[in-house]
Amino acid sequence: MPINEKIKEYISAWKRIILLSKRPDEEKFNLLTKLNFLGFVIVGAIGYIIHLVYVLLVS
């Protein structure tokens, strides 16, 4: 398969994705923002706990 056809298929696939996608309404956007923030807090807390355990075990 020539490179031109591969590129055309790739571009057409992305065009379909963009045409099918839509912007979230304000309620969905706020929910996603809260969930992302919650995920950051949870990952940060886990990292802090691991660091605290490491520091307590080493010293």
Residue pairs with C-beta under 8 A, 6 or more apart in sequence:
24 32
